[in-house]
Amino acid sequence: MKRDIAIVHYNTPEITEALVGSIRKFAPECSITIFDNSDKRPFPQTDGVRILDNTHGQLVDFDAALSRYPQRIETGNNYGSVKHSMSIDYLFDVLPDGFVLMDSDVLLKQSIDVFFDESCIYAGLTDKGTKKKPVPRLVPFICWINVPLCRRHGIRYFDGARSWGLTPGELLKQYDTGASFLEDCRASGEPCKELEIGEYIVHFRAASWGKKNWDEWLREHASLYRKPILPGNRILVVIPYLASGAQGRELEYAVTGWRLHFQAPFLIVVVGDYHPIVETGDDITFIPCPQVPDVPGQYRPHLDHVRKFRMVRRLFPEEKGFIYACDDMYAVNDFGMEEILFPKIINTRMMGNPDSSNGWQRDLAKTEQLCRKEGFAAMNWVCHLPVWYDWQTLLDLYDHYDCDHNSYVVENIYFNMIYGTRKPFKLDIATDNIKCGVYRPNPNLDTIRKAFDTKIWITNSPKGWIPELDRMLNEYYFGKARN
């Protein structure tokens, strides 16, 4: 399916340029067409962007079009809604296969694959109207318009008989951009898709060309349109982050541990929710990626990681692999790729429980059953330590087992598949020099203190995040000895 994005631009080239960057970051496979209605600040010629120049009415002569409605009523915004609808209507003939329409003052937050749906006549958010304009409309900030289905039913985006201010009468003044289009689409009987667009875009404000502080807004949202660059031989370190799951300064400690102890050049990619630490250096960047919704019978964190890793892949397609780490893994001694690649397990069995109320336990059992069915080993490789994934192997695994919709402990499938005949090292907190795991609220504090000298990593579970561990990590990373 061809994927076209259309943007109606009006005098805000800086914001529209950021939107183009945002599309190239989160929807790089899409073609971009800009319908330029500027009368002061047109959009500049940009490689790979088709510009439809209407800056002097070359394509749609608004003055001539408005003159056909001699009884029109002044709308207060110089018929901005009408002109916008006419512009979108023109795009029906330019992009006959359908397109995702975007306002010029929004930025993408994630992939918009869900909008491109040939089975629906539209996909987007419909509002309930306002007191001033109570007729519902299809919100034009971002929406899918299926032009072939519209043509089948004779539907256009602009209808002068139902456009705000063009004809007399209180009712007709209530129609706003996309209102008559929504009515016609609903009357067609074709399926439509309602989406919560706030998950996919951030919006500056209506009529942004007349507002101030857009430059400040762009600075605040720079991560949405500036594609991170991985120069030289830096290794990608990916940390999924869920702000609501944090109990303290875990991510700060984890990042500081990489900076202090990883013996290789790297770029940390925090993917998920924003944290201020992503602004602290050129060795770290941020990719926004909303958490997946709950799905009955599936353990959300596993589906969530698949979405987040696929998002990272889109932005770093040239990389052969990456290190997957968590925000609660803290390096306290030097290490390199050797320690990450070294095969290690937590147990020779996964030991899940298919009847447990705990999603993790159910997924362990389901994953062990899958591994045995496939003829793989069934060891538990989830050591709560950084691991290296080969991109292509991981993506093939995702596709083969439909991991976008079926929650598995992917780490166990991956390593049992490729290391099934190996005899990996079995971790033991009492004897190894690799990890000290703090997984209960009453741990042996002397064991933790010794770990700063004897182990490479200290990790914790939510139950193990106790004040004493927080104090030890804070003193180690940010205490006087480090200043």
ABEGO torsion letter per residue (X at the ends): XBBBBBBBBBGBAAAAAAAAAAAAAABAABBBBBBBABAABBBBBBBGBBBBBAAAGAABBAAAAAAABAABBBAGAGGAAAAAAAAAAAAAAABAAEBBBBBAABBBABBAAAABBAABABBEBBBAEBAABABBBBBAABBBBBAAAAAAAGBBABBAABBBGABBEAAAAABBBGAAAAAAAAAAGBBBBBBBAAAABBBAEBGAAABBGAAAAAAAAAAAABBBBBBEABBBBBBBBBAAABABAAAAAAAAAAAAABABBBBBBBBEBBBAAAAAEAABBBBBBBBBBBBBGBBAAAAAAAAAAAAAAAABAABABBBBBBAABBBABBBBAAAAABBBBABABAGBBAABABAAAAAAAAAAAAAAAAGBBABBABAGBBBBBBAAAAAAAAAAAGAAABBBBAAAAAAAAAAAABBBBBBBAAABAABBBBABABBBAAAAAAAAAABABBBBBAAABBAAAAAAAAAAAABAAAX
